[in-house]
Every structure is written in C-alpha cells, then in structure tokens.
Amino acid sequence: ESSLEKERETPSPIDPNCVEVDVNFNPDPADLVLSSVPGGELFNPRKHKFAEEDLKPQPMIKKAKKVFVPDEQKDEKYWTRRKKNNVAAKRSRDARRLKENQITIRAAFLEKENTALRTEVAELRKEVGKCKTIVSKYETKYGPL
C-alpha cells in the first residue's frame, strides 16, 4: 500500500474502558480508608464498578415494634441470641456505611470526570469545526478529496 492510502485509513476503534481522562480528583485519604474493606486494597473510585442493584434506591422499611421481654424470661438462650443479633446488626450497619461511602466517593469522582470530559468534547468539537472549515475551503478550491 502507498503511504497516502495508509494515511487515509480509518483508525481502528478504541476500547472506551481503556481511555483514561486526566481528572483533578484527590479525595481525602481518610475518606478512602472509610471506603475500603479493612485489611483489603484501598478503594479506587476510578476503577470500581457497582452492580445496577447496588445503585437502586432502597425502600424504607418500618421497624417492627419492640417486644418487651420480662426479666424472668431473659435466660441464657435469650442473651446468646441478643449478642448474636447485636453483632449481626453492627456488621450490617458497617457494610451499609462502607457501600454508601464508596458510592459517595465514586459519585464525586464521576462528577469531576464528567466535567473534564465535557471540556474535552467542547475543545474537540471546536477543533473538528476548524478542520471542517479547512476541508471545505480546500474542496471549494480543488474539488472533493
């Protein structure tokens, strides 16, 4: 092939997931720690993807009325179940808080990235406009490319 033909070849498509945009996003390290699983990797808002189910609004669930248990019925089995329930409730609250923190940081990152992308798109549109004008003038003078 001649160099002119190679020049005119359409470039191959780029995988959008491989494109990294320069985003001025520097979250507080303490916020990243609060969004990371203890003992695990630090949360990366650039790479993390949430399942659609994770981002759906959660319904408000009314708490059941508390049932008062008289002291004479609070045996060993009762206290074992209470301790087990308290641990499970804490684990559930911590997991919810972790996910909320991750979503908040990811949303902040995406807001910044969106702004950067919009700026880049505006600049590229301006550049394409200039190129179209140049091509149009060329075609007017010399005919179609």
C-alpha positions in Angstrom: 0.0 0.0 0.0 1.1 3.5 -0.7 1.7 5.9 2.2 -1.2 8.1 1.0 -3.6 5.1 1.3 -2.3 4.3 4.8 -2.8 7.9 5.8 -6.4 7.8 4.6 -7.2 4.6 6.5 -9.8 4.9 9.2 -8.2 4.4 12.6 -9.3 1.3 14.5 -11.8 1.9 17.3 -10.5 2.4 20.8 -12.0 0.5 23.8 -13.8 3.2 25.9 -12.8 1.3 29.1 -9.1 1.8 28.2 -9.4 5.6 27.9 -8.2 7.4 31.0 -9.1 11.1 31.4 -6.9 13.4 33.4 -9.2 14.2 36.3 -8.1 16.5 39.1 -9.5 14.3 41.8 -7.7 14.0 45.1 -10.0 12.6 47.7 -9.1 12.8 51.4 -7.1 9.7 52.3 -9.2 9.3 55.4 -12.3 9.1 53.1 -10.6 6.4 51.0 -9.9 4.4 54.2 -13.5 4.7 55.2 -14.5 3.4 51.8 -12.1 0.4 51.8 -12.7 -3.0 53.2 -10.5 -3.3 56.4 -7.3 -5.3 55.5 -8.1 -5.1 51.8 -7.0 -2.8 49.0 -7.6 0.9 49.1 -10.8 1.8 47.3 -10.2 3.1 43.8 -13.0 5.3 42.6 -11.6 5.3 39.0 -11.8 1.5 38.6 -14.7 0.4 40.8 -18.0 -0.5 39.1 -21.2 -1.0 41.0 -23.8 -3.5 40.1 -27.1 -1.9 39.0 -28.8 -3.5 42.0 -26.3 -1.6 44.4 -27.4 1.7 42.9 -31.1 1.3 43.2 -33.0 3.2 45.9 -33.8 1.1 48.9 -37.3 1.1 50.2 -38.0 2.5 53.7 -38.7 -0.5 55.9 -40.7 0.2 59.0 -39.1 -1.3 62.1 -41.2 -3.9 64.0 -42.5 -2.8 67.3 -40.1 -3.7 70.1 -41.4 -6.5 72.2 -40.6 -6.1 75.9 -39.3 -9.3 77.4 -39.8 -9.6 81.2 -36.6 -10.1 83.3 -37.8 -13.6 84.4 -37.7 -14.7 80.7 -34.2 -13.5 80.0 -32.4 -16.8 80.2 -29.0 -17.8 78.7 -30.6 -18.6 75.3 -32.1 -15.1 75.2 -28.8 -13.4 75.9 -27.0 -15.6 73.4 -29.5 -14.6 70.7 -29.3 -10.9 71.7 -25.4 -10.9 71.5 -25.6 -12.7 68.1 -28.2 -10.2 66.8 -26.2 -7.2 68.0 -23.1 -8.5 66.2 -25.1 -9.1 63.0 -26.7 -5.6 63.2 -23.3 -4.0 63.6 -21.9 -5.9 60.7 -24.9 -4.9 58.6 -24.6 -1.2 59.5 -20.9 -1.2 58.8 -21.4 -2.9 55.4 -24.1 -0.3 54.5 -21.9 2.6 55.7 -19.0 1.2 53.6 -21.1 0.9 50.5 -22.5 4.4 51.0 -19.0 5.8 51.4 -17.9 4.1 48.2 -20.9 5.4 46.3 -20.3 8.9 47.5 -16.6 8.9 46.6 -17.3 7.3 43.2 -20.0 9.9 42.5 -17.6 12.7 43.3 -15.0 11.2 41.0 -17.6 10.8 38.2 -18.7 14.4 38.6 -15.2 15.6 38.1 -14.6 13.2 35.2 -17.8 14.3 33.6 -16.7 17.9 33.8 -13.3 17.0 32.3 -14.9 15.0 29.5 -17.4 17.8 28.7 -14.5 20.3 28.5 -12.5 17.9 26.2 -15.6 17.3 24.0 -16.0 21.1 23.6 -12.4 21.5 22.6 -12.6 18.6 20.2 -15.7 20.0 18.6 -14.0 23.3 18.2 -11.0 21.6 16.6 -13.3 19.5 14.3 -15.1 22.7 13.3 -11.8 24.3 12.3 -10.8 21.1 10.3 -14.2 21.1 8.5 -13.7 24.7 7.6 -10.3 23.9 6.2 -11.5 20.9 4.3 -14.5 22.9 2.9 -12.2 25.7 1.7 -9.9 23.1 0.1 -12.7 21.3 -1.6 -14.1 24.6 -2.9 -10.8 25.4 -4.4 -9.6 22.0 -5.6 -12.7 19.7 -5.6 -13.7 16.8 -3.3 -11.0 14.8 -1.5 
